[in-house]
């Protein structure tokens, strides 16, 4: 019996050794998995930190580009407005040139008609002189009207300046009274 107990004890001890070895291998494998998971977690954390850094950089770049876009749009609006002003001025000049050209052509035709009429008699010259006299009187009337408008404008400005001086004096008096109280 003693031998049986010793054998049984050895078998149980060997069984416990096998169980310990099996647990040790399982624990080693689990520690390996844990180490792999820790390494993956650290790598993911590093990637997350890098991604957050890039996000901050991209946000700054987006803000910078938004500011640049706003500046460019403002400049575009200004340039467009200037272009429209220049093009309308150019169109106005073109119209003015066209009007002057038409008047010049009419004057040339009138000059040719006058030359032809001169050959026919002085009647056409008298008519032409009457037309020129009428034009000169119209120009003189317009010149007088412009001078009158300038006088009226100067008078209105003088009255405005006087009224402004009176208002400033009144404000000074009011400020002195307000300070005294």
C-alpha positions in Angstrom: 0.0 0.0 0.0 2.8 2.3 0.7 4.0 1.9 -2.8 0.6 2.6 -4.1 0.4 5.8 -2.1 3.8 6.9 -3.2 3.0 6.1 -6.9 -0.3 7.9 -6.5 1.5 10.8 -4.9 4.0 11.0 -7.7 1.2 10.7 -10.3 -0.8 13.5 -8.5 2.4 15.6 -8.3 3.1 15.0 -12.0 -0.5 15.9 -12.7 -0.2 19.1 -10.7 3.1 19.8 -12.6 1.3 19.3 -15.9 -1.6 21.6 -14.7 1.0 24.2 -13.6 2.9 24.0 -16.9 -0.4 24.3 -18.8 -1.4 27.3 -16.7 2.0 28.8 -17.1 1.8 28.5 -20.9 -1.7 29.9 -20.9 -0.6 32.8 -18.7 2.4 33.4 -21.0 0.1 33.4 -24.0 -2.3 35.8 -22.3 0.6 38.1 -21.2 1.8 38.1 -24.9 -1.8 39.1 -26.0 -1.8 41.8 -23.3 1.6 43.1 -24.4 0.4 43.1 -28.0 -2.8 45.0 -27.0 -0.7 47.5 -25.0 1.6 48.0 -28.0 -1.5 48.5 -30.3 -3.1 50.9 -27.8 0.1 52.9 -27.6 0.4 53.0 -31.4 -3.3 54.1 -31.6 -2.7 56.7 -29.0 0.3 58.0 -30.9 -1.8 58.1 -34.1 -4.6 59.8 -32.3 -2.3 62.5 -30.9 -0.7 63.0 -34.4 -4.2 63.2 -35.9 -5.3 65.8 -33.3 -2.1 67.8 -34.1 -2.9 67.7 -37.8 -6.5 68.7 -37.1 -5.2 71.8 -35.2 -2.8 72.6 -38.1 -5.6 72.1 -40.7 -7.9 74.4 -38.6 -5.3 77.1 -38.6 -4.7 76.7 -42.3 -8.5 76.8 -42.9 -8.7 80.0 -40.9 -5.8 81.5 -42.8 -7.3 80.5 -46.2 -10.7 81.9 -45.1 -9.1 85.2 -44.3 -7.3 85.2 -47.6 -10.5 84.4 -49.4 -12.3 87.2 -47.7 -9.5 89.6 -48.6 -9.5 88.4 -52.2 -13.3 88.7 -52.4 -13.1 92.2 -51.0 -10.5 93.1 -53.5 -12.5 91.5 -56.3 -15.6 93.6 -55.3 -13.5 96.7 -55.3 -11.8 96.0 -58.6 -15.2 95.1 -60.1 -16.6 98.4 -58.9 -13.7 100.3 -60.3 -14.0 98.4 -63.5 -17.7 99.2 -63.7 -16.9 102.9 -63.0 -14.2 102.9 -65.6 -16.3 101.1 -68.2 -19.3 103.5 -67.6 -16.9 106.4 -67.9 -15.5 104.8 -71.1 -19.0 104.4 -72.4 -19.8 108.0 -71.5 -16.7 109.2 -73.2 -17.5 107.1 -76.2 -21.0 108.6 -76.3 -19.5 112.1 -75.9 -17.0 111.4 -78.8 -19.9 110.1 -80.9 -21.9 113.3 -80.2 -18.9 115.4 -81.0 -18.2 113.5 -84.2 -21.9 113.9 -85.2 -21.7 117.6 -84.5 -18.4 117.9 -86.5 -20.0 116.1 -89.4 -23.0 118.4 -89.3 -20.7 121.4 -89.2 -18.7 120.0 -92.1 -22.0 119.5 -94.1 -23.1 123.0 -93.1 -19.7 124.4 -94.2 -20.1 122.6 -97.5 -23.6 123.9 -97.9 -22.4 127.4 -97.0 -19.7 127.1 -99.7 -22.3 126.0 -102.2 -24.7 128.7 -101.0 -21.9 131.3 -101.2 -21.7 130.6 -104.9 -25.4 131.1 -105.2 -25.5 134.3 -103.2 -25.1 136.1 -100.0 -28.5 135.1 -98.8 -27.1 131.8 -97.4 -24.3 133.7 -95.7 -26.9 136.0 -94.0 -28.8 132.9 -92.8 -25.6 131.3 -91.6 -24.6 134.5 -89.8 -28.1 134.7 -88.2 -27.7 131.1 -87.0 -24.3 131.8 -85.6 -25.6 134.9 -83.8 -28.5 132.9 -82.3 -26.0 130.3 -81.1 -23.8 132.9 -79.6 -26.7 134.6 -77.8 -27.8 131.1 -76.5 -24.2 130.5 -75.2 -24.2 134.0 -73.6 -27.5 133.3 -71.9 -26.3 129.9 -70.6 -23.0 131.6 -69.4 -25.1 134.2 -67.4 -27.2 131.4 -66.0 -24.1 129.6 -64.8 -22.7 132.8 -63.2 -26.1 133.4 -61.5 -26.1 129.8 -60.2 -22.5 130.2 -58.9 -23.5 133.4 -57.1 -26.5 131.7 -55.5 -24.3 128.8 -54.5 -21.7 131.1 -52.9 -24.5 133.0 -51.1 -25.9 129.7 -49.7 -22.5 128.6 -48.5 -21.9 132.0 -46.8 -25.3 131.7 -45.1 -24.4 128.1 -44.0 -21.0 129.2 -42.7 -22.7 132.0 -40.7 -25.3 129.7 -39.3 -22.6 127.2 -38.4 -20.6 129.9 -36.6 -23.7 130.9 -34.7 -24.4 127.3 -33.8 -20.8 126.8 -32.6 -21.1 129.9 -30.4 -24.4 128.7 -29.0 -22.8 125.3 -28.2 -19.9 126.9 -26.5 -22.2 129.0 -24.3 -24.2 125.9 -23.5 -21.1 123.9 -22.6 -20.0 126.8 -20.3 -23.4 126.8 -18.6 -23.4 123.0 -18.3 -19.9 123.1 -16.6 -21.0 125.8 -14.2 -23.9 123.7 -12.9 
